[in-house]
Amino acid sequence: MAALLTISPFLAFLLFLLAILSSDSYNFTAHTQFSIREATIDDLQLAFQHNKLTSRQLVEFYLREIRRLNPILKGVLEVNPDALFHADKADQERKAKGAATALFSRSKLHGIPILVKDNIATKDKMNTTAGSFALLGSVVRRDAGVVRKLRKAGAIILGKATLSEWSYFRSDQAPAGWSARGGQGVNPYNLSVTPCSSSSGSAISVAANMVAVTLGTETDGSILCPSSWNSVVGIKPTVSLTSRAGVVPISPRQDTVGPICRTVADAVHVLDVIVGIDNNDNATIETSKYIPKAGYAQFLKRDGLKGKRIGIVRNPFFDFGNNTFLNQTFKQHFKTLRQEGAILVDHLEITNIEEILGNSSGEHTALVAEFKIFLNSYLKELVASPVRSLAEVIAFNNKNSKLEKVKEYGQGTFLKAESTKGIGDVEKAALLNLEKLAKNGFEKVMRKNKLDALVAAGGLATPYPLLPQVLATGGFPGIIVPAGYIDSVPFGVCFGGLRGSEPKLIEISYAFEQATKIRKSPSFKD
């Protein structure tokens, strides 16, 4: 489990409460009676269409919310100084073509602000640093592939979301959500618990209504875990369904880029924009065969659970012991799935689950070697950078130990990665074992039982993200949606499937979300 925060929760709560009470824009934007808070992409587009809202007003609202909330939550690392310029451009396009025409000719993201995680490159006035001072001032060659698609669709890049520094791969001693540049990210539902994993800032920001939608990245749990802990929806796509070009890497074998939003529909609208071929990431060419011609929004079906075969592995995914609340909660969720037409295949077993989740799987051995190779390649391709290799990053951290909190949090994973010498016999054996574990574990259970998805509890309901770890090593997709709260702390339910199974997962997760409608706004509790 990611480490709990050690901030001054009482003081934080008082300051936060003061910020809320002093706000004159808590319920409504200035100059309009349209409520932006909790508005979906469809809500916002409808407001544009009926002249109840402009993109400028929307951006101004989020900028005010960031100024008001971010000093405590620390979900936003940097704001795009040109965001209002791009908002005005979207408004001009809409005015010139008409709202309906502008939407049809671009996408549902036209004029919609989005935050992207700070390991995703933007060729603009913002930095791309993975939360580290070592990359401050570096210059990227081009927008990341997903950012290029967002801009083409008319989305407004509002800024960069904070993250666990270097996507939580510098050390396992730092708290989740911490980076030297961004500070300690805070869970808006409970200020004293973890926001979880590396895409924490993306989840914090969208949960607290500091932005409409966000992008995160995942190598092992980094979209699904923070989504669960912050009561939002995260889609971890099949690996290479979305381009990784321009993303600070850990391992292209496991890295993926996906949306973190407040609703399944919003996440799917973002997914529709960012998937597809990118010639700077050749793996997307083969994976594009999974993308439906009419896109993913067609699978937002209220009856999407009907006839779906969903597998349940009780141990370890629903091992709650004597916790009556969790046992009863998921008993009710299973009942809902059945009532909505799903066929639950219960008491399944993944025979190699202990090895998959254990230290002997070979995942860490493979990742540290891959990280050194691909990070060095990324750094060398930058137009300008204070550091050009992992070795230089380590040296920078040592030189700037106080700034980067090396004494407190170390850089043990970096040191282990730097000691590797490419993909040798040990690493090859680890990679073969990971492939075998995926094929003989998750994939075997899915195919043998003809499942559309496997379901698992997430967040506070489990000691650490179990199903996301299973999905990570095989490049499998997953979607997590809110499932409940324990003393204001959220937890989710995760649906995972085989490569390319996003259509089925969208049908399942959307139908479950619509049947339960569990998510509520943050409580900002101490």
C-alpha positions in Angstrom: 0.0 0.0 0.0 1.2 3.5 -0.7 2.5 5.3 2.3 0.0 7.5 4.3 0.7 11.2 4.4 2.4 12.9 7.3 1.1 16.5 6.8 -0.4 18.6 9.6 -4.0 17.6 8.8 -5.8 19.8 11.3 -4.0 23.0 10.0 -4.5 21.9 6.4 -8.2 21.3 7.0 -8.7 24.7 8.6 -6.9 26.5 5.8 -8.9 24.5 3.3 -12.2 25.2 5.0 -11.3 28.9 5.0 -10.6 28.8 1.3 -14.0 27.2 0.6 -15.9 29.6 2.8 -14.2 32.7 1.3 -14.8 31.7 -2.2 -17.4 33.6 -4.2 -17.4 31.1 -7.0 -18.1 27.8 -5.2 -21.4 27.0 -6.8 -21.6 29.1 -10.0 -19.2 30.8 -12.4 -19.2 34.5 -12.7 -21.4 36.0 -15.4 -23.4 32.8 -15.9 -26.0 30.7 -14.2 -24.5 27.4 -15.5 -22.9 25.4 -12.7 -19.5 24.1 -13.8 -18.8 22.1 -10.7 -19.2 18.3 -11.5 -20.3 19.2 -15.1 -19.5 16.5 -17.6 -18.2 17.0 -21.1 -21.7 16.6 -22.5 -23.0 19.2 -20.0 -20.3 21.6 -21.0 -20.8 21.1 -24.7 -24.5 21.7 -24.3 -23.8 24.9 -22.3 -21.5 26.0 -25.2 -24.2 25.2 -27.7 -26.9 27.2 -25.8 -24.6 30.2 -25.1 -24.7 29.6 -21.4 -20.9 29.2 -21.2 -17.8 30.1 -23.2 -14.4 28.3 -23.1 -12.9 31.4 -21.7 -15.3 31.4 -18.8 -14.6 27.7 -18.2 -10.9 28.2 -18.2 -11.2 31.2 -15.9 -13.3 29.2 -13.5 -10.7 26.4 -13.3 -7.9 28.9 -12.9 -9.7 30.4 -9.9 -10.3 26.9 -8.5 -6.6 26.1 -8.9 -5.5 29.3 -7.1 -8.0 28.5 -4.3 -7.5 24.8 -3.8 -4.1 23.9 -5.1 -2.1 25.4 -2.3 -3.5 22.6 -0.1 -4.2 19.8 -2.6 -1.1 20.3 -4.8 -2.7 18.4 -7.7 -1.5 21.0 -10.4 2.2 21.5 -11.0 2.1 24.2 -13.7 -0.6 26.2 -15.5 -0.4 26.9 -19.2 0.2 30.6 -19.6 -1.5 30.4 -23.0 -4.7 28.6 -21.8 -6.9 31.7 -22.1 -5.5 32.4 -25.6 -6.5 28.8 -26.7 -9.9 29.3 -25.0 -10.5 32.4 -27.0 -9.6 30.6 -30.1 -12.1 27.8 -29.4 -14.8 30.4 -28.8 -14.0 32.1 -32.1 -14.2 28.8 -33.9 -17.5 28.0 -32.3 -18.9 31.5 -33.1 -17.7 31.3 -36.7 -19.0 27.8 -37.4 -21.8 27.5 -34.9 -21.5 25.3 -31.8 -22.9 22.2 -33.4 -20.7 22.5 -36.5 -17.6 23.2 -34.5 -18.3 20.1 -32.3 -19.0 17.9 -35.3 -15.9 19.0 -37.2 -13.5 18.6 -34.2 -14.6 16.4 -31.3 -16.5 16.5 -28.0 -13.2 17.8 -26.5 -13.4 21.0 -28.5 -12.9 23.9 -26.1 -12.6 21.6 -23.1 -9.7 22.1 -20.7 -7.5 19.1 -19.8 -4.6 18.6 -17.5 -1.8 16.2 -18.5 0.5 14.4 -16.1 3.9 16.1 -16.0 5.7 13.2 -17.6 3.8 13.9 -20.9 5.6 16.3 -23.2 4.1 19.5 -24.3 6.0 21.7 -26.9 4.9 25.0 -25.4 5.8 27.4 -22.6 5.4 24.7 -19.9 8.0 22.3 -18.6 8.0 18.5 -18.8 9.9 17.3 -15.7 8.4 14.1 -14.2 8.2 16.3 -11.1 12.0 16.6 -10.8 14.2 19.7 -10.7 16.7 17.7 -12.8 14.6 18.2 -15.9 13.5 21.8 -15.2 14.4 23.9 -18.3 14.6 20.9 -20.6 13.2 21.3 -24.1 11.3 18.6 -25.9 11.3 18.1 -29.6 7.6 17.9 -30.1 4.3 17.4 -28.3 3.8 13.9 -27.0 1.6 11.8 -29.4 -1.4 12.0 -27.2 -1.1 15.8 -26.7 -0.9 16.3 -30.5 -4.2 14.4 -30.8 -5.8 16.4 -28.0 -4.8 19.7 -29.7 -6.1 18.5 -33.1 -9.4 17.7 -31.4 -9.6 21.3 -30.1 -8.9 20.5 -26.4 -7.2 23.2 -24.3 -4.1 22.0 -22.5 -4.7 23.8 -19.2 -1.6 22.7 -17.5 0.5 19.9 -16.0 -0.7 17.6 -13.1 1.6 16.7 -10.3 2.8 13.1 -9.9 4.9 10.9 -7.7 8.4 12.0 -8.9 9.7 10.0 -11.9 6.4 8.1 -11.8 7.2 6.6 -8.4 10.4 5.0 -9.8 13.1 6.9 -8.0 12.6 5.2 -4.7 10.0 3.3 -2.7 10.6 5.4 0.4 8.8 8.6 -0.6 5.0 9.0 0.0 2.8 8.5 -3.0 2.0 11.8 -4.6 5.2 13.5 -3.6 7.6 15.2 -6.0 10.4 17.8 -5.5 8.7 20.3 -7.8 5.1 19.7 -6.8 5.4 18.9 -3.1 3.0 16.5 -1.4 -0.3 15.8 -3.2 -3.3 15.5 -0.9 -6.4 13.4 -1.2 -9.4 15.7 -1.4 -11.7 13.2 0.3 -9.6 12.9 3.4 -6.6 15.1 3.7 -4.6 12.6 5.9 -4.7 9.6 3.6 -2.8 8.7 0.4 -3.8 9.9 -3.0 -2.0 6.8 -4.3 0.6 6.1 -6.9 2.2 8.2 -9.6 -0.8 9.7 -11.5 -2.1 11.1 -8.2 -2.2 14.7 -9.3 -4.4 13.9 -12.3 -6.9 12.1 -10.0 -6.8 14.8 -7.3 -7.4 17.6 -9.8 -10.3 16.1 -11.5 -11.9 14.9 -8.3 -11.7 18.3 -6.8 -13.1 20.0 -9.9 -9.9 21.9 -10.7 -10.3 20.7 -14.3 -12.8 18.9 -16.5 -10.7 15.9 -17.4 -7.1 14.7 -17.1 -4.6 12.3 -18.5 -2.5 9.9 -16.5 0.0 7.2 -17.2 0.4 3.7 -15.8 3.2 1.1 -15.6 1.8 -0.8 -12.7 -1.3 0.6 -11.0 -0.6 4.3 -11.6 -4.0 5.1 -13.2 -6.2 2.6 -11.5 -4.9 3.1 -7.9 -5.3 6.9 -7.7 -8.6 6.7 -9.4 -9.8 4.3 -6.8 -8.5 6.4 -3.8 -9.9 9.7 -5.2 -13.3 8.3 -6.3 -13.0 8.9 -10.0 -12.9 6.8 -13.1 -9.7 5.6 -14.6 -9.1 3.8 -17.9 -5.9 1.9 -18.2 -5.8 1.0 -22.0 -4.3 -2.0 -23.6 -0.5 -1.2 -23.8 0.3 0.7 -27.0 -3.4 1.4 -27.8 -2.3 5.0 -27.0 1.0 6.4 -28.0 3.9 6.6 -25.5 6.0 8.9 -27.7 7.1 11.9 -25.8 6.3 10.3 -22.4 9.1 10.0 -19.9 9.4 6.2 -19.9 9.8 3.4 -17.5 9.1 0.5 -19.8 7.3 0.5 -23.2 6.4 -3.1 -22.4 4.1 -1.9 -19.6 3.7 1.9 -20.0 0.3 3.2 -21.2 -1.5 6.5 -21.3 -5.1 6.8 -20.3 -7.8 9.2 -19.0 -8.8 9.9 -15.4 -12.2 11.6 -15.2 -15.3 11.9 -13.0 -17.5 9.7 -15.2 -17.1 6.7 -17.5 -18.6 8.7 -20.4 -16.0 11.5 -20.0 -13.1 9.0 -19.8 -14.4 7.3 -23.0 -14.7 10.6 -24.9 -11.0 11.3 -24.0 -10.0 7.8 -25.0 -11.7 8.2 -28.4 -9.4 11.2 -29.1 -6.1 9.8 -27.8 -6.0 6.3 -29.3 -4.6 5.4 -32.7 -1.4 5.2 -34.8 1.5 7.4 -34.0 4.5 6.9 -36.3 6.8 7.9 -33.4 5.5 4.8 -31.5 5.5 1.9 -33.9 3.8 -0.4 -31.5 0.6 1.6 -32.0 0.4 0.4 -35.6 -0.3 -3.2 -34.7 -2.5 -2.4 -31.7 -4.7 -0.1 -33.8 -6.4 -3.3 -35.0 -8.4 -3.2 -31.7 -9.9 0.2 -32.3 -13.5 0.0 -33.4 -14.3 2.0 -36.6 -17.1 4.0 -34.9 -15.0 4.7 -31.8 -15.6 3.7 -28.2 -18.5 6.0 -27.3 -20.9 3.6 -29.0 -20.3 1.2 -26.1 -21.8 3.6 -23.4 -24.8 1.4 -23.1 -27.1 1.4 -20.1 -27.8 -2.3 -20.6 -24.1 -3.0 -21.2 -24.0 -5.7 -18.4 -26.6 -7.9 -20.1 -25.1 -11.3 -20.9 -21.6 -10.4 -19.8 -19.6 -13.2 -18.1 -17.7 -11.7 -15.2 -15.3 -13.7 -13.2 -14.7 -13.5 -9.4 -11.5 -14.6 -7.8 -12.3 -14.4 -4.1 -8.8 -14.9 -2.9 -7.1 -12.4 -2.9 -9.3 -9.9 -4.7 -12.2 -10.0 -2.1 -10.4 -11.2 1.0 -11.9 -8.7 3.5 -11.6 -11.0 6.6 -14.2 -10.0 9.2 -14.8 -6.5 7.7 -18.6 -6.7 7.6 -19.0 -3.4 5.8 -16.8 -4.4 2.8 -18.3 -7.9 2.7 -21.8 -6.5 2.6 -20.9 -3.8 0.1 -19.5 -6.1 -2.5 -22.2 -8.6 -1.9 -24.6 -5.9 -2.9 -22.4 -5.0 -5.9 -22.5 -8.6 -7.1 -26.3 -8.5 -6.7 -26.4 -5.4 -8.8 -24.3 -7.0 -11.5 -26.7 -10.0 -11.6 -29.8 -7.8 -11.6 -28.4 -5.9 -14.6 -28.0 -9.1 -16.5 -24.4 -10.2 -15.9 -23.5 -13.8 -15.4 -21.1 -14.1 -12.5 -18.6 -17.0 -12.6 -17.7 -17.2 -8.9 -14.9 -18.9 -6.9 -12.4 -18.9 -9.7 -8.7 -19.4 -9.0 -5.5 -17.9 -10.6 -3.1 -20.7 -9.8 0.0 -18.6 -10.0 -1.3 -15.5 -8.3 1.2 -15.6 -5.5 4.1 -15.6 -7.9 2.5 -12.9 -10.0 2.1 -10.6 -7.0 5.3 -11.7 -5.3 8.9 -10.6 -5.6 9.9 -13.6 -7.6 7.9 -12.7 -10.7 10.8 -10.9 -12.3 8.8 -7.7 -12.9 11.2 -5.4 -10.9 14.3 -7.1 -12.5 12.9 -6.4 -15.9 11.7 -2.8 -15.2 14.9 -1.5 -13.7 16.9 -2.6 -16.7 14.4 -1.3 -19.2 14.1 2.0 -17.3 17.8 2.7 -17.7 17.8 1.9 -21.4 14.7 3.9 -22.3 15.2 6.9 -20.0 18.7 7.4 -21.4 17.3 7.3 -24.9 14.6 9.8 -23.9 17.1 12.2 -22.3 19.5 12.1 -25.3 16.7 13.0 -27.7 15.7 16.2 -25.9 16.6 19.4 -27.7 18.2 20.7 -24.4 18.4 19.3 -21.0 20.5 19.8 -17.8 20.9 15.9 -17.7 21.4 13.5 -20.5 21.5 10.1 -18.7 20.3 8.3 -15.6 23.8 8.6 -14.2 23.6 12.4 -14.5 20.1 12.5 -12.9 21.6 10.6 -9.9 24.5 13.0 -9.8 22.1 16.0 -9.9 20.1 14.6 -7.0 23.2 14.1 -4.9 24.4 17.6 -5.7 21.0 19.0 -4.9 20.2 16.6 -2.1 18.2 19.1 0.0 16.1 20.3 -2.9 15.3 16.7 -4.0 15.1 15.3 -0.4 17.5 12.5 -1.1 18.4 12.1 2.6 14.7 11.6 3.4 13.5 9.5 0.4 16.7 8.2 -1.2 17.0 7.1 -4.8 17.4 3.4 -4.4 15.5 2.3 -7.5 17.6 4.7 -9.6 20.8 3.2 -8.2 19.6 -0.3 -8.9 18.7 0.6 -12.4 22.0 2.3 -13.1 23.9 -0.8 -12.0 22.2 -2.9 -14.7 24.1 -3.6 -18.0 21.3 -4.0 -20.5 19.1 -7.0 -21.1 21.3 -9.9 -20.1 20.5 -13.5 -19.2 18.9 -12.6 -15.9 16.7 -10.0 -17.5 15.7 -12.3 -20.4 14.7 -15.0 -17.9 12.6 -12.4 -16.0 10.9 -11.3 -19.2 10.1 -14.9 -20.2 8.7 -15.6 -16.8 6.5 -12.6 -16.9 5.1 -13.7 -20.2 4.5 -17.2 -18.9 2.8 -15.9 -15.8 0.4 -13.7 -17.8 -0.4 -16.5 -20.2 -0.9 -19.2 -17.6 -2.5 -17.0 -15.0 -4.9 -14.2 -15.9 -5.2 -15.0 -19.6 -5.8 -18.7 -18.9 -8.6 -18.0 -16.5 -10.2 -15.5 -18.9 -10.2 -17.9 -21.9 -11.0 -21.1 -20.0 -14.1 -19.6 -18.5 -15.0 -17.5 -21.5 -15.0 -14.3 -19.4 -15.7 -10.8 -20.7 -14.0 -9.4 -17.6 -12.6 -10.2 -14.2 -13.7 -8.0 -11.2 -11.8 -7.0 -8.2 -12.0 -4.5 -5.3 -9.6 -1.6 -5.3 -8.3 1.2 -3.1 -8.9 1.0 0.6 -10.6 -2.3 0.2 -7.3 -4.0 -0.6 -3.8 -3.8 1.0 -2.4 -2.7 -2.4 -3.7 -2.7 -6.0 -3.9 -6.4 -6.8 -5.7 -6.7 -10.1 -3.8 -3.7 -11.6 -0.6 -5.5 -10.9 -1.9 -8.6 -12.6 -3.0 -6.5 -15.6 0.3 -4.6 -15.8 2.6 -7.5 -16.6 0.5 -8.7 -19.5 -0.3 -5.3 -21.0 -4.0 -5.9 -20.3 -6.6 -3.1 -20.0 -8.7 -2.2 -16.9 -11.4 0.3 -15.9 -12.0 1.4 -12.3 -15.1 3.1 -11.0 -16.2 4.3 -7.6 -17.6 1.6 -5.4 -18.1 3.2 -1.9 -16.6 5.1 1.0 -15.2 4.1 4.4 -15.2 7.1 6.8 -15.1 9.4 3.7 -12.2 7.5 2.2 -13.1 6.2 -1.3 -12.6 2.7 -2.8 -13.3 1.4 -6.3 -14.2 -1.6 -8.2 -12.0 -2.7 -11.1 -12.9 -4.6 -14.3 -10.0 -6.1 -16.2 -10.0 -7.9 -19.6 -7.8 -9.3 -22.3 -5.9 -7.1 -24.8 -8.3 -5.1 -26.9 -11.3 -5.8 -24.8 -12.0 -2.1 -24.1 -15.5 -2.2 -25.7 -16.7 -4.9 -23.3 -15.0 -3.2 -20.3 -16.7 0.1 -21.2 -20.1 -1.5 -21.5 -19.7 -3.2 -18.1 -18.2 -0.2 -16.2 -20.7 2.3 -17.7 -23.7 0.1 -16.9 -22.4 -0.5 -13.3 -21.8 3.2 -12.8 -25.3 4.1 -14.1 -26.9 1.4 -11.9 -25.2 2.5 -8.7 -24.2 6.2 -9.1 -21.9 6.0 -6.1 -19.6 8.9 -6.7 -20.0 12.1 -4.6 -18.1 15.3 -4.4 -15.0 15.5 -2.2 -15.6 16.0 1.5 -12.2 17.6 2.3 -12.3 15.8 5.7 -9.4 15.8 8.1 
